[in-house]
Amino acid sequence: MTNTTDSKTGDAGDTTAIEAAVFRRLLKHLDDNRDVQNIDLMNLAGFCRNCLAKWYRAAAEERGQQLDYEVAREIVYGMPYSEWKEKYQKEASPDQLRSFNNRQP
């Protein structure tokens, strides 16, 4: 993400606001589709909710803000990870695990 002026989106503040809105929409979409498991996301897109939490934390730290990983996860999951895991996470199937392992370098 950039924070520079872009003729397509306007000034730097506009760009940041648009990027923030897109991120919020992504989190809502993931929240609305809790049946999509993290392993599915990893297999299809190469990232998951946990990755988003790690990226969120890294971005905060790049700006001098300390952010606990579990707090970042709660922001992404919309609840404590342990609660989300208990309510929504399913056991990965052998096919899902095979696909995941085949993606690894």
C-alpha positions in Angstrom: 0.0 0.0 0.0 1.2 3.5 -0.8 0.5 6.8 0.8 1.4 8.8 -2.3 -0.9 11.0 -4.4 -2.3 9.1 -7.3 -4.2 10.7 -10.2 -6.6 7.8 -10.3 -7.6 7.9 -6.6 -6.9 11.4 -5.4 -4.7 12.6 -2.6 -2.8 10.5 -0.1 -5.5 10.8 2.5 -8.1 9.6 -0.1 -5.8 6.6 -0.9 -5.4 5.7 2.7 -9.2 6.0 3.3 -9.9 3.8 0.3 -7.4 1.2 1.4 -8.9 1.1 4.9 -12.4 0.7 3.5 -11.3 -2.2 1.3 -9.6 -3.8 4.3 -12.8 -3.4 6.4 -14.8 -4.9 3.5 -12.4 -7.9 3.3 -12.8 -8.5 7.0 -16.6 -8.3 6.7 -16.5 -10.7 3.8 -14.4 -13.2 5.7 -16.7 -12.8 8.7 -19.8 -13.4 6.5 -18.2 -16.5 5.1 -16.9 -18.3 8.2 -17.4 -21.6 6.5 -14.4 -20.8 4.4 -11.6 -22.4 6.4 -8.1 -20.9 6.7 -6.6 -23.9 4.9 -9.0 -23.3 2.0 -7.7 -19.7 1.8 -4.1 -20.9 2.0 -4.6 -23.4 -0.7 -6.4 -21.0 -3.0 -4.8 -17.7 -2.3 -1.6 -18.3 -0.3 -2.8 -16.4 2.7 -5.4 -16.7 5.5 -6.9 -14.9 8.4 -3.8 -15.5 10.5 -1.6 -14.0 7.8 -3.8 -10.9 7.8 -3.3 -10.6 11.6 0.5 -11.0 11.2 0.5 -8.3 8.4 -1.7 -6.0 10.6 0.7 -6.4 13.5 3.8 -5.8 11.3 2.2 -2.7 9.9 1.5 -1.4 13.4 5.1 -2.1 14.5 6.5 -0.4 11.4 4.7 2.7 12.7 6.2 2.3 16.2 3.1 0.8 17.8 3.4 -2.4 19.7 0.5 -4.8 19.0 0.1 -8.2 20.5 -0.5 -10.9 17.9 -3.6 -12.1 19.8 -5.0 -8.6 19.7 -4.3 -8.5 15.9 -6.1 -11.8 15.5 -9.1 -10.5 17.4 -9.3 -7.6 15.0 -9.2 -9.9 12.0 -11.5 -12.6 13.4 -13.9 -10.2 15.1 -13.6 -12.2 18.3 -10.8 -14.0 20.3 -9.2 -16.6 18.1 -9.8 -19.3 20.6 -13.6 -18.6 20.4 -13.6 -18.5 16.6 -11.6 -21.7 16.4 -14.0 -23.5 18.8 -17.1 -22.2 16.9 -16.0 -22.4 13.3 -12.8 -24.2 12.6 -13.1 -27.7 11.2 -10.6 -30.5 11.0 -8.7 -30.3 7.7 -9.4 -33.1 5.3 -6.6 -35.3 3.9 -7.2 -33.6 0.5 -6.9 -30.1 2.1 -3.7 -31.1 3.9 -2.2 -32.7 0.8 -2.9 -29.5 -1.2 -1.4 -27.4 1.5 1.7 -29.5 1.7 2.1 -29.5 -2.1 2.1 -25.6 -2.0 5.0 -25.5 0.4 8.5 -24.9 -1.1 
